[in-house]
Amino acid sequence: MKIIVNGETHDVAVAPDMPLLWVLRDELKLTGTKYGCGIAQCGACTVHIDGVAVRSCQMPIGDLEGEVTTIEGLGQPETLHAVQEAWIKHQVAQCGYCQSGQIMAAASFLDTNPDPNDEDIDRAMSANLCRCGTYPRIREAVKTAASSLRGA
């Protein structure tokens, strides 16, 4: 089957029930998307399908409709996305394992809510777990990215 990932078309010969996560990691060697829990509860595997945050560990490749964006394709070829820049500015990552999923969730959220308050951010990001507990820095980074994306 053909899939579009980060703007490139790929032919993959896999079973239609294979989760998108494993197609990305094992077939396409895009390892920025992480396996966390395997039951769509932690958010480490978050990618975008047509701009919407989706848990790739529970998305069968045969059900995929739309273009996939992973953490590797979030920014422009030579530029970081505003959320990635904010993550660096606020030194969000500790162990870093959940960060690609956190960043993908934040970027999708900011597409729908460009001027969030703390409660909006906490609610939107609560489904992505961070074992290191960097939630205050995540909130600040999301606010900084929102400001940057608004051009403020």
Summary of the structure (lengths in Angstrom):
residues: 152
radius of gyration: 15.0
end to end distance: 43.0
largest distance: 46.7
contacts: 469
relative contact order: 0.16
helix: 41%
strand: 14%
